[in-house]
Amino acid sequence: MTALTDRTDDRWDDGLIARSRPRTTGRRAGSGEDEDGDEGDEALVRAVSGAGSDGGKATAPPLSPEGQALRLRLDALRQLVGLSRTRLDGKTLAEAGRVLDEAAARRGLSPQHTVVAIAGATGSGKSTLFNSLAGVQISETGLRRPTTAAPIACSWSDGAAGLLDRLEIPGRLRRRPRETSEAEALRGMVLVDLPDLDSAVGAHRDHVDRVLALVDAVVWVVDPEKYADAVLHERYLRPLAGHAEVTFVVLNQVDRLPGESADLVLDDLRRLLDDDGIALGEHGEPGATVLGLSALTGEGVGELRELLAQFTQEKGAATRRISADVDRAAVRLRPLYVADGHSGPEIGEAARAEFEDRLAEAVGAYAAGLAAERAWRRNAGKACGTPWLRLWRWYESRRSPRGLAGLAALAAIGGRGPALAEAPVEEEVTARQRVEQAVRAVADEAVTGLPEPWAQAVRETAVRGAERLPEALDELAVTLGAAVAVPSVKPPRPAWWPAAVLGQAAMTLVQIYGGLWLVGQIVGVLEPKLLPPVLLMVAGIVGGPLVEWACSIAARGPARRYGQDAERRLRQAAAGCGRARVLEPVAAELLRYREVREQYATVAAGGSRLSTTRR
C-alpha cells in the first residue's frame, strides 16, 4: 500500500519552516467542472475523514475526533519534513513525502466513496468473489492463468470517476453492479479486482503495487492450498501489518474442506497473521477481519457483504488508511529523530566550563595573568624602591641596550621587539591543537545520544564555527593579552602607595642630610660629632630597603588581584569568542533538533489505533 513515489514538488517551502500548502485546483469527482480547492489542511482532513459534502454546495460537518487527530499529525509531518530537508537527504524523507502527497491528492476526491481492492494469488478465486459481490459477471474467471490482466472496477454509486482516474483505471474497465436490495447497502463502495500478485507477468505485479498504494482498504483472498504462501506474507501482509484496520483476510473455497478442516485452516491462518504482526479484530478490538467463505457456492459471502456495507457506511476508511500510512512513516523515521535513553540534547555546564578552560589555556590567559601580576609588582618596585637601585637599573639598561637581556627588558617595558614577542611555531601549533581538541570535546558532549544524522549536523556546525577560531584567539592573545601583560596605562595604585613613596623619600632625605652633615664635619665647617650623622645615614640606608621590602609584601595582594583580573578579562574574551563561533551555533542546531523531535512526537502520538465499530 505504501509504494514510494517521486512526486515531490513545491508543497514544502524553503526547507526551514514548512508552510501551508498553496491553494490548488481540483476536479470535482464525477463531473467535468474545475473548482478552487478549499484551505489545504482542513479540506484535506474533511475529505479523508468521510465528512464530505454534496459537491461543495453544503457546509461540511465538524471534524470527527479521528479527523482532528489526523489533521494535527499531517500538519506535524509537514513541519517535520520542512525542518529536516536541509539536514536529511531526499531519499530518507521520500516515504513521508509520499504520505503527504497522497493525503493531499485525496482531499479533492469524493469523500462519500470507499475504495476497496480485492487482491490474491493465482487461483485463489478473487475474481469469482468479485463477481459474487457485484451480483453480475464482470471479471473473467476460468482455468487460464492469469485471468485478470488489468484492474477492473465496480462502483455502487455515481461520483467515483475522480477516484478511478487516480487509480488509472480506464473507462472500458469500469462497471456497475446489478441493481438489487443488497446492492443498495453497498452504496458508496468502489470495488477493484486486481491481477494476481504472484503473476509471472511483471506488468501485472506493477498494477497490484500501484493500486494497493492508493486504495482505502484491501480484501486479501487466500485458498486452502496457498494461504501460507511466502510471497503473500513476506512481500505484502508483513510490511502492511500497521494497516490491520483496513484489512480483510478471507479464506475462499472452504467448500473444498471436509468437516472441521475449515476451522483448523482458519486458526492456522490467524496464527500466521499474528506472526506477521497483524492485529486481529476479535472480541471487539480493532484490527483485521478474518473469515471463511466460498465464492462459488455463496457460503459466507453474505457475511462479507454485510461487513463491507458497514465498513463503507462509516466513511472512515480513508482516515484510517492515511493514519496507518502516517504510522508506518513514523516508524521508519524513528531512528532519525529519537535516541532511546537520551533525556534531551544540550551542552552541559561542565562541558561549557571545560571548553572555556581549554580556550583560555590556548590563548595563554594564565600566563598573561602572571605577566600582569609581575608588571604590577614591577611598577610598585619602581615607585617604592630606593632611588639608588632605580638609578643602577637605568644605568644598566643604558650601558647594554642591545644585549639579549636589554632587548628583553625593553620589550617587557615598552612593548617593543615584536619579533621576539611572537610565539614560536611549536607554541602556535600546540595552541591550534588545543582549540581543535576543545571543539571536538564540546561537540562530542553535545551529540551524546543524538540520532546519527543530527549528530553529524551538530559536528559539522561545530567544525564550521571553529574554522577561524584559532586566528581569532591569536588576535586576542596579541592585542588583549599584551595589553593585560604589559599595560600601556599604569595599574591602579592602592591607598597606601603615597605613604610608601613619602616614606621612601624621607629615608632618602635622611641619607642625604646625614651625608651632608658628615661632609660638613670633615671639611671643618661643622662641629665634629660623628655619631649623629652616621646614625642618620645608617637609618636612611637601612630604612630605604626596609620600606621597599614592606611595600613588596604589601603589594602581593593587589598584584595578585590585578593579575587575576587580567586573566579573567582574557579568559572572558576567549570564552565569548568561543561562544559566538561554536557554542551558540551548536545550541541553535540542538534547538532545531528539539523542534523536529517535538513535531515527530506529534506525528507518532497518533500511533494508537483508531476506534472502529467493525466486529
FIBA-280326 format. One record per residue (C-alpha): residue number from 1; residue in one letter; x, y, z. Coordinates in pm, whole numbers, plus 50000, padded with zeros to 5 digits. Each point is the difference from the previous one (the first is absolute). Layout:
(NUM "A" (X Y Z)) ...
END
This chain:
(1 "M" (50000 50000 50000)) (2 "T" (50290 50228 50055)) (3 "A" (50210 49973 49690)) (4 "L" (50228 50300 49979)) (5 "T" (49963 50258 49729)) (6 "D" (50208 50293 49894)) (7 "R" (49722 50253 49990)) (8 "T" (50159 50278 50198)) (9 "D" (49925 50354 49896)) (10 "D" (49960 50339 50158)) (11 "R" (49761 49885 50273)) (12 "W" (50275 50064 50247)) (13 "D" (50157 50340 49992)) (14 "D" (50357 50096 50086)) (15 "G" (50101 49694 50203)) (16 "L" (50033 50204 50320)) (17 "I" (49645 50081 50107)) (18 "A" (49730 49794 49828)) (19 "R" (49704 50208 49895)) (20 "S" (49646 49917 49909)) (21 "R" (49944 49847 49663)) (22 "P" (49892 50255 49737)) (23 "R" (49654 49994 49852)) (24 "T" (49972 49763 49709)) (25 "T" (49740 49923 49740)) (26 "G" (49817 49672 50026)) (27 "R" (49742 49827 49780)) (28 "R" (49667 49930 50160)) (29 "A" (49949 49628 50026)) (30 "G" (49763 49872 49739)) (31 "S" (49980 50322 49794)) (32 "G" (50204 50199 49756)) (33 "E" (49993 50329 50191)) (34 "D" (50312 50153 50155)) (35 "E" (49976 50156 50345)) (36 "D" (50245 50174 50231)) (37 "G" (50120 49789 50291)) (38 "D" (49906 50090 50353)) (39 "E" (50256 50077 50262)) (40 "G" (50261 49724 49976)) (41 "D" (50006 49831 50338)) (42 "E" (49633 50024 50106)) (43 "A" (49864 49902 49663)) (44 "L" (50253 49717 49984)) (45 "V" (49893 49844 50325)) (46 "R" (49634 50055 49931)) (47 "A" (50042 49810 49678)) (48 "V" (50185 49707 50146)) (49 "S" (49796 49978 50319)) (50 "G" (49672 49936 49825)) (51 "A" (49846 50333 50098)) (52 "G" (49952 50112 49643)) (53 "S" (49735 50210 49829)) (54 "D" (49763 49980 49710)) (55 "G" (50229 50133 49732)) (56 "G" (50097 50304 50200)) (57 "K" (49646 50145 50026)) (58 "A" (49941 49912 50366)) (59 "T" (50203 50093 50302)) (60 "A" (50223 49718 50117)) (61 "P" (49923 49866 50349)) (62 "P" (50250 50044 50283)) (63 "L" (50303 49776 49997)) (64 "S" (49983 49674 50189)) (65 "P" (50257 49935 50275)) (66 "E" (50184 49771 49759)) (67 "G" (50000 50275 49737)) (68 "Q" (50131 50258 50246)) (69 "A" (50276 49766 50112)) (70 "L" (50093 49931 49639)) (71 "R" (50011 50371 49920)) (72 "L" (50242 50061 50287)) (73 "R" (50218 49711 49893)) (74 "L" (50011 50110 49636)) (75 "D" (50086 50356 50104)) (76 "A" (50276 49868 50222)) (77 "L" (50129 49771 49726)) (78 "R" (50009 50292 49756)) (79 "Q" (50191 50210 50256)) (80 "L" (50231 49707 50067)) (81 "V" (50087 49958 49634)) (82 "G" (50053 50373 49956)) (83 "L" (50233 50025 50298)) (84 "S" (50195 49691 49897)) (85 "R" (50053 50052 49630)) (86 "T" (50327 50189 50051)) (87 "R" (50128 49734 50240)) (88 "L" (49884 49673 49843)) (89 "D" (50022 49875 49644)) (90 "G" (49695 49981 49777)) (91 "K" (49991 49620 49993)) (92 "T" (49968 49990 50378)) (93 "L" (49693 50225 49991)) (94 "A" (49846 49838 49691)) (95 "E" (49751 49790 50197)) (96 "A" (49877 50301 50199)) (97 "G" (49978 50204 49680)) (98 "R" (49795 49729 49833)) (99 "V" (49758 49991 50292)) (100 "L" (49953 50376 49983)) (101 "D" (49954 49989 49624)) (102 "E" (49741 49723 50010)) (103 "A" (49812 50162 50287)) (104 "A" (49989 50328 49810)) (105 "A" (49887 49825 49682)) (106 "R" (49715 49833 50189)) (107 "R" (49844 50331 50116)) (108 "G" (49856 50094 49660)) (109 "L" (49842 49660 49946)) (110 "S" (49668 49864 50114)) (111 "P" (49983 49956 50377)) (112 "Q" (49680 49800 49968)) (113 "H" (50171 49707 49831)) (114 "T" (50217 49724 50143)) (115 "V" (50241 49828 49762)) (116 "V" (50057 49634 50082)) (117 "A" (50239 49779 49804)) (118 "I" (49975 49623 49972)) (119 "A" (50347 49848 49985)) (120 "G" (50124 49646 50000)) (121 "A" (50229 49743 49847)) (122 "T" (49939 49794 49689)) (123 "G" (49701 49767 50033)) (124 "S" (49877 50145 50328)) (125 "G" (49659 50084 49850)) (126 "K" (50010 50376 50047)) (127 "S" (49830 50069 49665)) (128 "T" (49722 49757 50091)) (129 "L" (49955 50181 50331)) (130 "F" (50002 50334 49817)) (131 "N" (49719 49880 49770)) (132 "S" (49808 49856 50293)) (133 "L" (50007 50333 50187)) (134 "A" (49901 50189 49685)) (135 "G" (49721 49756 49925)) (136 "V" (50098 49992 49632)) (137 "Q" (50273 49846 49788)) (138 "I" (50253 50286 49974)) (139 "S" (50346 49852 50044)) (140 "E" (50089 49704 49780)) (141 "T" (50052 49671 50179)) (142 "G" (50138 49671 49873)) (143 "L" (50286 49755 50008)) (144 "R" (50235 50214 49793)) (145 "R" (50258 50181 50213)) (146 "P" (50028 50288 50044)) (147 "T" (49636 50078 49930)) (148 "T" (49994 50369 50115)) (149 "A" (50255 50201 49804)) (150 "A" (49906 50351 50118)) (151 "P" (49805 50150 50293)) (152 "I" (49621 49996 49951)) (153 "A" (49776 50228 50207)) (154 "C" (49639 49976 50105)) (155 "S" (49834 50305 50157)) (156 "W" (49673 49975 50193)) (157 "S" (49922 50371 49955)) (158 "D" (50081 50298 49781)) (159 "G" (50271 50256 50075)) (160 "A" (50300 49766 50014)) (161 "A" (50156 50106 49669)) (162 "G" (50274 50203 50170)) (163 "L" (50098 49708 50220)) (164 "L" (50016 49765 49703)) (165 "D" (50204 50253 49803)) (166 "R" (50245 50007 50288)) (167 "L" (50024 49620 49979)) (168 "E" (50055 50034 49623)) (169 "I" (49716 49761 49919)) (170 "P" (49875 50074 49649)) (171 "G" (49632 50050 49927)) (172 "R" (49968 49667 49817)) (173 "L" (50086 49820 50326)) (174 "R" (49749 50181 50218)) (175 "R" (49679 49813 50078)) (176 "R" (49679 50034 50198)) (177 "P" (49847 49722 50218)) (178 "R" (49660 49846 49961)) (179 "E" (49726 50215 50154)) (180 "T" (49875 49802 50299)) (181 "S" (49903 50068 50358)) (182 "E" (50338 49861 50110)) (183 "A" (50178 50237 49761)) (184 "E" (49833 50300 50166)) (185 "A" (50175 49912 50328)) (186 "L" (50337 50029 49826)) (187 "R" (49927 50346 49861)) (188 "G" (50320 50205 50010)) (189 "M" (50237 49707 49956)) (190 "V" (50240 49969 49705)) (191 "L" (50127 49644 49962)) (192 "V" (50316 49934 49796)) (193 "D" (50104 49654 49878)) (194 "L" (50380 49986 49971)) (195 "P" (50223 49770 49794)) (196 "D" (50175 49713 50174)) (197 "L" (50263 50124 50242)) (198 "D" (50226 49705 49912)) (199 "S" (49948 50030 49625)) (200 "A" (50292 49910 49776)) (201 "V" (49928 50317 49800)) (202 "G" (50186 50294 50152)) (203 "A" (49742 50254 49880)) (204 "H" (49731 49820 50199)) (205 "R" (50199 50024 50322)) (206 "D" (50064 50368 49929)) (207 "H" (49625 50057 49973)) (208 "V" (49952 49832 50338)) (209 "D" (50268 50206 50175)) (210 "R" (49878 50326 49851)) (211 "V" (49632 49952 50089)) (212 "L" (50071 49864 50349)) (213 "A" (50180 50325 50077)) (214 "L" (49687 50205 49924)) (215 "V" (49693 49806 50115)) (216 "D" (49826 50048 50334)) (217 "A" (49976 49632 50097)) (218 "V" (50101 49656 49874)) (219 "V" (49826 49662 49998)) (220 "W" (50271 49732 49985)) (221 "V" (49865 49678 49851)) (222 "V" (50187 49678 50084)) (223 "D" (49920 49635 49931)) (224 "P" (50063 49687 50211)) (225 "E" (50304 49906 49794)) (226 "K" (50190 50332 49986)) (227 "Y" (49886 50191 50310)) (228 "A" (50353 49970 50143)) (229 "D" (50172 50110 49679)) (230 "A" (50326 50181 50078)) (231 "V" (49947 50263 49728)) (232 "L" (49668 50105 50153)) (233 "H" (50126 50021 50357)) (234 "E" (50353 50134 49952)) (235 "R" (49938 50248 49720)) (236 "Y" (49653 50127 50090)) (237 "L" (49843 49903 50331)) (238 "R" (50303 50036 50225)) (239 "P" (50105 50345 49870)) (240 "L" (49639 50116 50026)) (241 "A" (49941 49875 50353)) (242 "G" (49916 50353 50116)) (243 "H" (49706 50015 49759)) (244 "A" (49803 49733 50185)) (245 "E" (49689 50216 50045)) (246 "V" (49956 50031 49624)) (247 "T" (50083 49635 49931)) (248 "F" (49768 49705 49936)) (249 "V" (50145 49650 49963)) (250 "V" (49756 49743 49863)) (251 "L" (50066 49628 49959)) (252 "N" (49826 49908 49675)) (253 "Q" (49897 49653 49880)) (254 "V" (49907 49874 50347)) (255 "D" (49751 49772 49823)) (256 "R" (50298 49786 49901)) (257 "L" (50091 49935 50365)) (258 "P" (49821 49710 50171)) (259 "G" (49868 50008 50356)) (260 "E" (50187 50226 50239)) (261 "S" (50292 50051 49764)) (262 "A" (49881 50350 49913)) (263 "D" (50017 50107 50367)) (264 "L" (50348 49849 50034)) (265 "V" (50124 50183 49691)) (266 "L" (49847 50326 50123)) (267 "D" (50173 49957 50337)) (268 "D" (50332 49940 49825)) (269 "L" (49939 50304 49779)) (270 "R" (49938 50213 50310)) (271 "R" (50325 49868 50147)) (272 "L" (50191 50099 49686)) (273 "L" (49845 50345 50005)) (274 "D" (50095 50039 50362)) (275 "D" (50357 49901 49912)) (276 "D" (49991 50269 49730)) (277 "G" (49916 50256 50268)) (278 "I" (49644 50061 49880)) (279 "A" (49753 50076 50278)) (280 "L" (49682 49796 49967)) (281 "G" (49663 50167 50051)) (282 "E" (49866 49754 50255)) (283 "H" (49807 50048 50326)) (284 "G" (49910 50356 49901)) (285 "E" (50361 50107 49950)) (286 "P" (50096 50194 49685)) (287 "G" (50197 49804 49746)) (288 "A" (49980 49784 49691)) (289 "T" (49689 49797 49922)) (290 "V" (50052 49628 49930)) (291 "L" (49722 49775 49874)) (292 "G" (49942 49700 49778)) (293 "L" (49771 49984 49699)) (294 "S" (49938 49838 49667)) (295 "A" (49958 50241 49711)) (296 "L" (49884 49712 49781)) (297 "T" (49718 49877 50223)) (298 "G" (49926 50333 50170)) (299 "E" (50075 49872 50351)) (300 "G" (50122 50291 50216)) (301 "V" (49973 50254 49717)) (302 "G" (49699 50162 50164)) (303 "E" (50195 50052 50323)) (304 "L" (50284 50163 49808)) (305 "R" (49750 50220 49817)) (306 "E" (49854 50115 50331)) (307 "L" (50344 50079 50138)) (308 "L" (50092 50196 49688)) (309 "A" (49669 50186 50013)) (310 "Q" (50056 50103 50362)) (311 "F" (50361 50087 49922)) (312 "T" (49891 50219 49706)) (313 "Q" (49723 50180 50189)) (314 "E" (50245 50102 50273)) (315 "K" (50182 50212 49738)) (316 "G" (50316 49986 50209)) (317 "A" (50210 49761 49793)) (318 "A" (50203 50276 49837)) (319 "T" (50078 50151 50340)) (320 "R" (50113 49667 50140)) (321 "R" (50198 49922 49687)) (322 "I" (50191 50330 50001)) (323 "S" (50049 49976 50377)) (324 "A" (50153 49658 49949)) (325 "D" (50227 50145 49731)) (326 "V" (50107 50272 50243)) (327 "D" (50063 49732 50264)) (328 "R" (50219 49808 49761)) (329 "A" (50193 50312 49899)) (330 "A" (50047 50090 50368)) (331 "V" (50143 49656 50076)) (332 "R" (50246 50028 49713)) (333 "L" (50101 50353 50104)) (334 "R" (50041 49914 50369)) (335 "P" (50377 49921 49983)) (336 "L" (50052 50345 49844)) (337 "Y" (49829 50196 50277)) (338 "V" (49996 49795 50319)) (339 "A" (50295 49873 50197)) (340 "D" (49898 49762 50276)) (341 "G" (50126 50094 50343)) (342 "H" (50085 50360 49908)) (343 "S" (49817 50244 50226)) (344 "G" (50061 50308 49788)) (345 "P" (50275 50142 49780)) (346 "E" (50193 50279 50165)) (347 "I" (50349 50117 50083)) (348 "G" (50050 49944 50372)) (349 "E" (50157 50253 50231)) (350 "A" (50297 49773 50055)) (351 "A" (50061 49974 49625)) (352 "R" (49970 50377 49961)) (353 "A" (50244 50061 50285)) (354 "E" (50249 49751 49858)) (355 "F" (49970 50158 49655)) (356 "E" (50066 50346 50141)) (357 "D" (50294 49869 50205)) (358 "R" (50156 49848 49689)) (359 "L" (49959 50326 49807)) (360 "A" (50148 50195 50291)) (361 "E" (50294 49760 50002)) (362 "A" (50041 50037 49624)) (363 "V" (49997 50380 50018)) (364 "G" (50242 50002 50295)) (365 "A" (49771 50167 50252)) (366 "Y" (50181 49859 50302)) (367 "A" (50340 50109 49872)) (368 "A" (49861 50344 49915)) (369 "G" (49865 50029 50353)) (370 "L" (50339 49914 50146)) (371 "A" (50163 50255 49770)) (372 "A" (49750 50265 50109)) (373 "E" (50070 49917 50364)) (374 "R" (50374 50034 49942)) (375 "A" (49943 50328 49817)) (376 "W" (49802 50134 50297)) (377 "R" (50268 49898 50246)) (378 "R" (50270 50139 49774)) (379 "N" (49817 50332 49988)) (380 "A" (49968 49994 50377)) (381 "G" (50372 49931 50026)) (382 "K" (50077 50297 49780)) (383 "A" (49786 50232 50210)) (384 "C" (50095 49869 50345)) (385 "G" (50357 49886 49937)) (386 "T" (50310 50194 50105)) (387 "P" (50112 50262 49751)) (388 "W" (50351 49852 49995)) (389 "L" (49870 49662 49880)) (390 "R" (49782 50169 49739)) (391 "L" (50299 50200 49884)) (392 "W" (50207 49683 49971)) (393 "R" (49732 49828 49792)) (394 "W" (49980 50300 49770)) (395 "Y" (50377 49998 49961)) (396 "E" (50003 49630 49920)) (397 "S" (49731 50046 49737)) (398 "R" (50195 50288 49845)) (399 "R" (50332 49819 50012)) (400 "S" (49896 49691 49803)) (401 "P" (49670 50071 49822)) (402 "R" (50075 49774 49705)) (403 "G" (50080 49693 50200)) (404 "L" (49754 49714 50021)) (405 "A" (49903 50094 50354)) (406 "G" (49969 50366 49904)) (407 "L" (49777 49922 49706)) (408 "A" (49786 49776 50215)) (409 "A" (49974 50274 50261)) (410 "L" (49910 50258 49738)) (411 "A" (49740 49766 49855)) (412 "A" (49853 49942 50345)) (413 "I" (50004 50371 50094)) (414 "G" (49906 50173 49677)) (415 "G" (49823 49725 49807)) (416 "R" (50262 50013 49722)) (417 "G" (50170 49712 49831)) (418 "P" (49706 49828 49824)) (419 "A" (50225 49740 49847)) (420 "L" (50098 49878 50346)) (421 "A" (49645 50033 50132)) (422 "E" (49857 49769 49737)) (423 "A" (49932 49649 50122)) (424 "P" (50217 49723 49857)) (425 "V" (49856 49782 49726)) (426 "E" (49977 49706 50239)) (427 "E" (49788 50206 50242)) (428 "E" (49769 50110 49718)) (429 "V" (49951 49639 49890)) (430 "T" (49936 49894 50357)) (431 "A" (49746 50278 50048)) (432 "R" (49818 49903 49678)) (433 "Q" (49991 49639 50111)) (434 "R" (49856 50105 50333)) (435 "V" (49726 50196 49827)) (436 "E" (49914 49709 49769)) (437 "Q" (49998 49763 50295)) (438 "A" (49770 50234 50193)) (439 "V" (49758 50020 49706)) (440 "R" (49999 49622 49956)) (441 "A" (49938 49948 50371)) (442 "V" (49705 50239 50020)) (443 "A" (49852 49857 49677)) (444 "D" (50029 49645 50133)) (445 "E" (49828 50108 50319)) (446 "A" (49719 50170 49806)) (447 "V" (49930 49703 49771)) (448 "T" (49993 49740 50275)) (449 "G" (49693 49786 49935)) (450 "L" (49886 50194 49692)) (451 "P" (49887 49812 49689)) (452 "E" (50288 49975 49756)) (453 "P" (49873 50247 49734)) (454 "W" (49951 50273 50258)) (455 "A" (50323 49913 50178)) (456 "Q" (50181 50043 49670)) (457 "A" (49826 50335 49946)) (458 "V" (50110 50120 50345)) (459 "R" (50360 49893 49934)) (460 "E" (50004 50176 49665)) (461 "T" (49861 50315 50163)) (462 "A" (50273 49991 50264)) (463 "V" (50272 49945 49739)) (464 "R" (49872 50287 49785)) (465 "G" (49991 50233 50298)) (466 "A" (50354 49904 50101)) (467 "E" (50156 50063 49659)) (468 "R" (50119 50354 50092)) (469 "L" (49998 49956 50375)) (470 "P" (50380 49946 50041)) (471 "E" (50072 50318 49804)) (472 "A" (49749 50194 50211)) (473 "L" (50161 49872 50318)) (474 "D" (50344 50090 49865)) (475 "E" (49877 50354 49944)) (476 "L" (49870 50012 50356)) (477 "A" (50331 49873 50129)) (478 "V" (50191 50266 49805)) (479 "T" (49774 50292 50088)) (480 "L" (49825 49941 50329)) (481 "G" (50261 49757 50129)) (482 "A" (50283 50248 49947)) (483 "A" (49788 50279 50146)) (484 "V" (49935 49815 50326)) (485 "A" (50355 49868 50023)) (486 "V" (50177 50332 49928)) (487 "P" (49733 50267 50049)) (488 "S" (50046 50330 49822)) (489 "V" (49832 50174 50293)) (490 "K" (50150 49957 50345)) (491 "P" (49802 49765 50224)) (492 "P" (49782 50156 50268)) (493 "R" (50184 50075 50322)) (494 "P" (49880 49901 50347)) (495 "A" (49923 50257 50269)) (496 "W" (50326 49939 50187)) (497 "W" (50211 50069 49693)) (498 "P" (50055 50380 50064)) (499 "A" (50104 49931 50359)) (500 "A" (50253 49742 49879)) (501 "V" (50140 50241 49744)) (502 "L" (50018 50274 50265)) (503 "G" (50176 49764 50240)) (504 "Q" (50252 49901 49735)) (505 "A" (50060 50368 49922)) (506 "A" (50045 50069 50371)) (507 "M" (50257 49720 50030)) (508 "T" (50185 50143 49702)) (509 "L" (49996 50353 50149)) (510 "V" (50127 49861 50330)) (511 "Q" (50290 49837 49816)) (512 "I" (50080 50322 49813)) (513 "Y" (49971 50212 50316)) (514 "G" (50223 49766 50197)) (515 "G" (50251 49992 49717)) (516 "L" (50011 50380 49968)) (517 "W" (50033 50031 50379)) (518 "L" (50291 49757 49997)) (519 "V" (50169 50178 49709)) (520 "G" (49962 50333 50183)) (521 "Q" (50177 49854 50301)) (522 "I" (50274 49857 49782)) (523 "V" (50072 50336 49831)) (524 "G" (49988 50173 50336)) (525 "V" (49693 50211 49943)) (526 "L" (49803 49827 50275)) (527 "E" (50090 49886 50344)) (528 "P" (50133 49645 49984)) (529 "K" (49737 49761 50138)) (530 "L" (50024 49681 49793)) (531 "L" (49734 49796 50172)) (532 "P" (49686 50200 49906)) (533 "P" (50068 50024 49624)) (534 "V" (50113 49642 49985)) (535 "L" (49682 49887 50176)) (536 "L" (49793 50208 49759)) (537 "M" (50177 49848 49700)) (538 "V" (49963 49647 50138)) (539 "A" (49634 50065 50070)) (540 "G" (49949 50120 49644)) (541 "I" (50201 49719 49849)) (542 "V" (49817 49734 50202)) (543 "G" (49661 50168 49991)) (544 "G" (49988 50030 49620)) (545 "P" (50030 49625 49929)) (546 "L" (49776 49933 50300)) (547 "V" (49728 50220 49850)) (548 "E" (50051 49833 49662)) (549 "W" (49970 49654 50159)) (550 "A" (49686 50101 50189)) (551 "C" (49853 50137 49678)) (552 "S" (50077 49677 49815)) (553 "I" (49822 49802 50271)) (554 "A" (49703 50235 49993)) (555 "A" (49992 49994 49618)) (556 "R" (49953 49624 49973)) (557 "G" (49627 50009 50062)) (558 "P" (49917 50286 49759)) (559 "A" (50239 49859 49741)) (560 "R" (49837 49657 50023)) (561 "R" (49653 50151 49968)) (562 "Y" (50113 50207 49704)) (563 "G" (50145 49692 49832)) (564 "Q" (49683 49800 50068)) (565 "D" (49790 50280 49855)) (566 "A" (50220 50008 49689)) (567 "E" (49973 49622 49967)) (568 "R" (49622 50022 50045)) (569 "R" (49966 50264 49729)) (570 "L" (50202 49798 49751)) (571 "R" (49818 49682 50097)) (572 "Q" (49663 50170 49954)) (573 "A" (50105 50139 49664)) (574 "A" (50110 49655 49882)) (575 "A" (49683 49841 50139)) (576 "G" (49785 50261 49825)) (577 "C" (50176 49931 49673)) (578 "G" (49946 49626 50046)) (579 "R" (49634 50048 50090)) (580 "A" (49931 50216 49696)) (581 "R" (50177 49770 49756)) (582 "V" (49933 49652 50140)) (583 "L" (49767 49973 50298)) (584 "E" (49718 50219 49871)) (585 "P" (49984 49837 49652)) (586 "V" (50009 49656 50164)) (587 "A" (49726 50105 50244)) (588 "A" (49792 50125 49705)) (589 "E" (50041 49666 49825)) (590 "L" (49894 49818 50317)) (591 "L" (49698 50230 50024)) (592 "R" (49907 49908 49643)) (593 "Y" (50027 49634 50093)) (594 "R" (49774 50053 50302)) (595 "E" (49746 50167 49773)) (596 "V" (49998 49716 49750)) (597 "R" (49987 49746 50281)) (598 "E" (49691 50171 50137)) (599 "Q" (49844 49988 49656)) (600 "Y" (50092 49634 49970)) (601 "A" (49844 49933 50340)) (602 "T" (49677 50150 49868)) (603 "V" (50020 49786 49687)) (604 "A" (50069 49683 50197)) (605 "A" (49750 50079 50276)) (606 "G" (49713 49899 49775)) (607 "G" (50140 49653 49970)) (608 "S" (49736 49871 50239)) (609 "R" (49742 49819 49799)) (610 "L" (49688 50188 49892)) (611 "S" (49675 49854 50126)) (612 "T" (49771 49813 49767)) (613 "T" (49655 49846 50034)) (614 "R" (50085 49697 49791)) (615 "R" (49976 49660 50166)) 
END
